[in-house]
Amino acid sequence: VAYLRALAAGLGVDAALGRLEFRYAVTADQFLSIAKLRAARRIWDRIAELSGASDSRGAQLQHAVTSAAMMTQRDPWVNLLRTTIACFAAAVGGADAITVLPFDHAVGLPDDLARRIARNTQSILHDESSLARVTDPGGGSGYVESLTHALAAEAWSRFTEIERAGGALAGLDSGDIPTAIAATRTRRAAEIAHRRAPITGVSEFAFLQERPLTRPPAPSVANTGPIEAHRFAEQFEALRDRADAAPSRPRVFLAALGPAAVHSARAAFAALLFAAGGIRSVTGTGGLDEIVKAFLDSGSALACLCSSDKLYAESAA
């Protein structure tokens, strides 16, 4: 709206609207990304109407880019799935242009293969899946429509609140907008930290034997604005980096008490959890004496007991 006001002063409203392009991040959260683009067009149409634009004005011009925040350095091949879902959501959501980031974007300077796959992802979805043949594929879906409405209503409330406080530029200068974004980032980080929002290959199903992908460093871009850029996987990847840098990989002994039917589920859960931090698990089974000996031989200073609550009470001590 700040740009619209500045442009409209010299060009008129309709011409100003035609010169604005909006860039949105789309993520592997498929339905939320679809609804996000639909809600944004709905809100912009309302703003254009209130600004006195003519009925012949065009819709909001949207350029969707697969989210850099969702990209991971660890197990970067999973990024191929993330960007494919995001690209699909952008097309279904009605984006006018789509950019797919290469799967090694978070590692460094993407190589030729990564750039080719990124280009071909949207080419295949366009040419072979025919996503561009249907106007608003999500229209009429009860879930998509209700999610679009909820997003539009909440966004309009936030937008008008910012406008009443002086507009976006004032909100950036005062810190109100960075503070609001930081609160959202903190909530998301807590969800990721507790693995309620799992990141495949990083916080869930981490593969400690993976060979690191190496790329030349990408040109650095100074962040001079009031909002810092972060990736969702940063904290877990920092744990992995710390474990990799240790003289020997940290390890934990899993004391699997009782029969396999009793301890298997909890031992598997524990192994996945520790792997997310770069910690290797060594599992001991059998009788108590065998498990104690295996623990002493493992070289680990830490034991994690994996069994049923009943066996914990009987044998843990």
N, C-alpha and C positions, 0 to 999 in steps of 0.2 A: 504494500500500500504506500510505503514511503517512496518507492521508485515510481509508482503509478502517479502520485501527486506531482512529482518533479517532472515527469515526462508529459503529463496531461497539460501542464501549464503552458507548454509551447506547441504541442502536437494535437491536443484534443484527446478526449477519453478513448475513442475507438482506435485511433492510431497508436496511442500509448499501449493499449491492451495488446495490440498485435505485435509489439516489440519486446514483450516480456516473456522470458522462458523460465520455467520452474524446474529445478533439479531435485529429485527425491531419491533417497536411498531405499532400496527394496531388499528384504532379507529372506531367509529360508522359512520365515513364518508366513506361509503362503496366503492364507485368508486375510490376515491383518494387512499385508502388503496390497492385496487387491482392493480391500476396503479403503485403504489410505489414499490411493489415487482417485478412487471414485468420490470420496468425501472431499478431497481437495478441489476437484472440479466443481462440486456442488457449492462449496463456500465461495470460490472465486466468481462463480456466476452471480451469486447474491451480492458480492461486493461490486461487480460490474453494474448490476442493476441499480444499486444505491448510488453509484457514481454517475448515473445518467447515460450509460452506454446505450447504443441503439440495439434493436432486436437482431440485426444482421451481424453482430459481433461474433467472432469465433470463440471456441472453447479455450480453456487454459492449455497452453502448450507445455507438455510434460516430457521431461527427459529423465528416465529412470536409470539409476546406476546401481549395480549390485553392491551391497553394503561392504565397505572396507572394514567396518568394526567387527563383522562376523567372521572374517578370514582368520585362519590360524597358521602359525609357523610349524607346529607339530602336526604330523600326519596330514600334510597339506593336500593330499589327494582327495580327502573328504570335501575340500572346497569345491571340487567339481560338482558334487551333488548340491551343495549349498547354492552355488551360482546358477545351476540349472533350474532349481525350484524358484529362485528369485526372478530369473528371466521369464519363466512361465507366468509367475504372478504379475509381473510388469505388463506382459502382453495381454493377459486376461483383464487386468485392471484398466487397460486403455491407454498406456503410455504411447506418446508419439515417436519417441526415440529411446533406444535401450543400449546401454553400455554394460558388457559383461567383463568384470575384472578377471585377469588371468589367475589360475589357481595358486601360483607362487607369489602373488602380489605382496603378501606380508613377509616373505622371506628376503626379497631383494629385487633386483632388476629382472623382470620376467624374461624368459628365453623365448626363442621362436616357436617352440612346440606349445608353450603355455598360451602365447598370444593367438596361435592358430586355433587351438581348442576353444578359446574364449569367443573368437569370431564365429567358429562353426556351430557353437552352441545355439546362438540365436538364428543362424542360417537354417539349421535343421528344424528348429521349432517353427520357423516361418514357412519354409518351403515344404517340409514333409509332414509337420503336424498341423499346418494350416491355421495357426492361431490368429492370423490377421483377417480371416474370412468372416468372422462373426463380430458384430458390433455389440459390445458390452455383454460378454458371455455370462458374467455373474449376475446380470439383471434378472430378477424374478426368483432368485434363490433366497429363501427366507433367512438363512444365516447371513449371507453376504449383505442383503438389504438391511437387516437389523444392525449388523456390525458397522456398515457404512453410516447409518443414521446416528448411532451412538458416537462414532468418531467425529462426525460433522458437528454434532451438538456440543461435545466437549471442546473441540477445537474452536468453535465460534465463541464459546464462553471465555476461553483463554485469550483469543484474539481481541475481543472487546475489552477485556480487562487490561491488556497491554496498551490498547488505544487510549483508554481513559487515563492511563498513567503517563501519556505523552508519546506513545508510539514505540516502535521497535528500536530505533536508535537510542532513545532515552533509556529504554529497558536494558540495552547492552551497556550503556555508559554507567548506569546506576548499579549494575550487577544483578538486577532482578531476574533477567532471563538466564544468565549463567547459573544463578542459584537454583532456579527451577529445574534446569537441565541436570545439575549436579545431584539434586535430590532423586531424580529418576535414575541416574547412573548408580547411585548408592543402593537403591532398591534392587536394581538389576544385578549388581555385583553380589549382593547378599543371596539372591536366588541362585546365582552361578556358584558361589562359594559353598552353599549347602547342597549343591548338585540337584536342586529342584528344577533348574534349567540346565540340563546336561549338555556338554559340548563333546560330540563324538570324536574320539581320537585324542582328546585332551583330558577332560575331567571324567570321561566315561570311555571304557575300552581303550585305554592308553596302551601303546605297544612300545615297551621299553627297548626292544631290540631293533627298532627302526633305524635305518641309516639316514642321518640328517641330510636334508636337501640344501645344497649350497648354491648361492647366486651372488653375483657382484652386487655390492650395495647400491641401492637406488639413490638418486640425487636427493639430498636433504632439502626440505622446505621449512623455512623458519615459520613457526606459529606465533604470529604477532597479535592475534585476536584474543578476545577475552574467554574463549571456550576452547579447552584442550581436547584433542582427539585421543580416544582410547579404543583398544580392541577388547572384545569380551573375554578372550582367553588369556590375557596378559598375566594375571596373577598365578594361574596354574602353570603357565609356561615358565614363569620365573622360578617356581618350585622345581620344575624339571631341569632347568638350567643349573640350578644350585646343586641338585643331586648329581648331574652329569659332571660337574666341575670338582666334585669331591675326589680325594685320592683313591677311594674305592666306593663303589655304589652302595648307598645306605640299604640295609636289609632289615627285614622283620621276620621273626619266626612265628608261623601260624600253628598253634597247638590245637590240632583237630581232635577233640576228645570224643570218644564213643564211636559207634558205627557210622559208616558213610552217610546213611540216610538222615542221621541227626546233624552232622556237621557240614555237609557239602554246601548247602545254600549259604550259610554264614561265612564259610571259608572263601567261597567264590566272591561274595560281596566284599569281604575284607581285602582280598587280593586286588580287586579292581580299584578299591578306594586308595590303597597304598600306592598302586602304580600311577595314579593320577598325580602323585607328588614325586614320582621318580624313584620310589622305594621298591626294591625287589622283595618278593615273598618267598620264604622257604617253609614248606609245609611238613609237619611231623605227624604221623598217625601211629596207631597201634595202642598198646597198653600204656599205662602211666609211666612206668619205668623206661619204656622205649622212647616215649615222647620227651621225657626229661633229658635222656642221653642225647637225643637228636638236637635238642635245644642247646646243650652245652657244646656240641660239635659244630653247630651252625655258624658260630662266630658272631651271632647277633646279640646285642645287649637288650633287646626288647622282644617280649613274647606277647602275642595277641591270642587270647583263648577263643576258640570257635566251636560252639556246641549248643546244646539246649539249655534252657534256664535250670532245668532239673539237674543236669550234669555239672553245671557251674556250681551249684550249691553243694554237690557231693565231692567234686574233684578239683575245683579250681585252686584252692589253697595248696 
